[in-house]
Amino acid sequence: MATIKELLSREAIRNTDRLEFLSDGVYAIALTILALSINVVSVVFYASCLAIAQGLEAALWMYATRVRKYKLIEEEINPHLVRYHTILFLAAAVIFLLSIGLAFIAPVVAVVSWVLLALVQEVIGGILRRRWTRKEGKVAPGN
């Protein structure tokens, strides 16, 4: 039987997949639910902080990818990658803003709605990969 120390060591983790990533996210959300007392004030505060952080991250990303004179990113960055991350950052901010409204109706539902981030990432990634492969006639990144 493996000890906890062995299970958590870096040598024990060889590879990850999407299902593991999703299960880790659900676990983290479950811990968040336990850590926060599920009331309107705490959910609204937490979702507001995350919405602001994601909004600022989106603004910083858009600035860095559009202002070429300061060379904040590589010139040859794939424009599809730029669009993909821009959409993801904005989608996360929107989900957190919507969860603030949900918190006034049912705080637990608002917290559970944060799981949508993983689903939205997969759906947006799939849609954009299909578009890229049709336009370029190439194998999509990640396939």
HELIX and SHEET records of a PDB file:
HELIX    1   1 ILE A    4  LEU A    8  1                                   5    
HELIX    2   2 ARG A   18  ALA A   35  1                                  18    
HELIX    3   3 VAL A   40  ARG A   66  1                                  27    
HELIX    4   4 PRO A   79  ILE A  105  1                                  27    
HELIX    5   5 PRO A  107  VAL A  112  1                                   6    
HELIX    6   6 SER A  113  VAL A  115  5                                   3    
HELIX    7   7 LEU A  116  GLU A  136  1                                  21    
END                                                                             
